[in-house]
Amino acid sequence: MKSGIENKRLLTLIVELKKADKDIWKRVAYELSKPTRRRPEVNLSKLEEYGTDGETILVPGKVLGSGYLTKKVNVAAFAYTESAKSLIAKSGGKMMGIADLMKSNPDGKNVRILV
């Protein structure tokens, strides 16, 4: 089992998500509990296809920088590639961690999960 900083951060996040009494956070905890190779990796092209301007999209895994993004979407994910970060910022979107989204939106209202 990995014992790095990222793994400790992940385990802490999973525990916090499971404590929340909402189905959306339990689903995210389930997705993050999967082995690394089975966790969702979502390209920007998928965010472009399924997202709308101003929408909040949650990726229980990693956002990859393949594709383009023209919509101003708020993206919450466990990890981002550097190219994804720059392209999201360039499109006017906002990035945040899953814990930040859970704190700002405890009920998980109006959040789309992409897996």
C-alpha positions as CSV (number, residue, x, y, z in Angstrom):
1,M,0.0,0.0,0.0
2,K,1.2,3.5,-0.8
3,S,2.2,5.6,2.2
4,G,2.9,9.0,0.6
5,I,1.4,12.3,1.4
6,E,-1.2,12.0,-1.3
7,N,-2.5,8.7,0.1
8,K,-2.9,10.2,3.6
9,R,-4.8,13.1,2.1
10,L,-7.0,10.7,0.2
11,L,-7.7,8.6,3.3
12,T,-8.6,11.7,5.3
13,L,-10.9,12.9,2.5
14,I,-12.7,9.5,2.3
15,V,-13.3,9.5,6.0
16,E,-14.8,13.0,5.8
17,L,-17.0,12.1,2.9
18,K,-18.3,9.0,4.6
19,K,-19.2,11.1,7.7
20,A,-21.5,13.3,5.6
21,D,-25.1,12.2,5.6
22,K,-25.7,12.7,1.9
23,D,-25.8,10.2,-0.9
24,I,-23.6,12.3,-3.2
25,W,-20.7,12.3,-0.8
26,K,-21.0,8.6,-0.1
27,R,-20.9,8.0,-3.9
28,V,-17.7,10.1,-4.2
29,A,-16.1,8.3,-1.3
30,Y,-16.9,5.0,-3.0
31,E,-15.3,6.1,-6.2
32,L,-12.2,7.4,-4.4
33,S,-11.9,4.2,-2.5
34,K,-11.1,2.3,-5.7
35,P,-7.6,1.4,-6.6
36,T,-5.7,4.2,-8.5
37,R,-6.0,2.5,-11.9
38,R,-9.8,2.2,-11.5
39,R,-10.5,5.8,-10.4
40,P,-12.0,8.0,-13.0
41,E,-9.8,10.1,-15.2
42,V,-11.8,12.7,-17.1
43,N,-10.4,14.7,-20.1
44,L,-11.4,18.3,-20.6
45,S,-13.2,17.3,-23.8
46,K,-15.7,15.4,-21.6
47,L,-16.2,18.5,-19.4
48,E,-16.8,20.5,-22.6
49,E,-19.3,17.9,-23.8
50,Y,-21.4,17.4,-20.6
51,G,-20.9,20.7,-18.8
52,T,-22.8,24.0,-19.1
53,D,-21.6,27.5,-18.2
54,G,-21.6,28.1,-14.5
55,E,-22.2,24.5,-13.6
56,T,-20.3,22.6,-10.9
57,I,-18.8,19.4,-12.1
58,L,-17.3,16.9,-9.6
59,V,-14.6,14.4,-10.8
60,P,-13.9,11.7,-8.1
61,G,-10.4,11.2,-9.5
62,K,-8.1,13.1,-11.9
63,V,-8.8,15.8,-14.5
64,L,-6.6,15.4,-17.6
65,G,-5.7,18.1,-20.1
66,S,-6.7,16.4,-23.3
67,G,-9.1,18.4,-25.4
68,Y,-10.3,21.9,-25.1
69,L,-12.6,23.8,-22.8
70,T,-14.6,26.9,-23.8
71,K,-17.2,26.8,-21.0
72,K,-16.8,28.5,-17.6
73,V,-17.4,25.5,-15.4
74,N,-16.5,25.0,-11.7
75,V,-14.5,21.8,-11.4
76,A,-13.9,19.9,-8.2
77,A,-11.5,17.0,-8.4
78,F,-9.0,15.0,-6.3
79,A,-6.2,15.8,-8.7
80,Y,-5.4,17.9,-11.9
81,T,-2.7,17.7,-14.5
82,E,-0.8,21.0,-15.0
83,S,-2.2,21.3,-18.6
84,A,-5.8,20.8,-17.2
85,K,-5.2,23.5,-14.6
86,S,-4.0,26.0,-17.2
87,L,-6.8,25.3,-19.7
88,I,-9.6,25.5,-17.0
89,A,-8.2,28.8,-15.8
90,K,-7.8,30.1,-19.4
91,S,-11.5,29.3,-20.1
92,G,-12.5,31.3,-17.0
93,G,-13.5,28.3,-15.0
94,K,-12.7,27.7,-11.3
95,M,-10.9,24.7,-9.8
96,M,-11.3,23.4,-6.2
97,G,-10.7,20.3,-4.2
98,I,-13.5,17.9,-3.3
99,A,-13.2,18.9,0.4
100,D,-13.6,22.6,-0.5
101,L,-16.8,21.8,-2.5
102,M,-18.2,19.7,0.3
103,K,-17.6,22.6,2.8
104,S,-19.2,25.2,0.4
105,N,-22.1,23.0,-0.7
106,P,-22.8,20.4,2.1
107,D,-26.0,19.2,0.5
108,G,-24.3,18.7,-2.9
109,K,-27.1,20.5,-4.7
110,N,-26.6,21.3,-8.4
111,V,-23.5,19.2,-8.7
112,R,-22.9,16.9,-11.7
113,I,-20.6,13.9,-11.1
114,L,-18.5,12.7,-14.1
115,V,-17.0,9.3,-13.9
